[in-house]
Each structure stands twice: as C-alpha cells, then as structure tokens.
Amino acid sequence: MSFSGLLECRISLIFSLINRLAIIALSAVKSTINGVSSRFLLFGFPIV
C-alpha cells in the first residue's frame, strides 16, 4: 500500500470519527434543550 493511500485511509477514518462525535454532541444538546424547555413548560414560564 502506498503512503498516500494510507494517508487517505487515515483521513477518512478521522473524518468519520469526527462526524460520529458531532452527531452524538448534537443529540445531547437537543435532549438538553428539550429537557430545559419541558421544565419551563411545566412551570408555565421561564425562571431567569
């Protein structure tokens, strides 16, 4: 296997890892926002 092919394999692997982490982070942020908004809806108004 050539060096450039190995480098491309590494880069694609890193990009897929970053993509997966970004998806996990986005879902975590979404669930946090949903939890906060449902808590606000529970009281009827946001507590500042």
Secondary structure, 3 states (H helix, E strand, C coil): CCHHHHHHHHHHHHHHHHHHHHHHHHHHHHHHHHHHHHHHHHHCCCCC
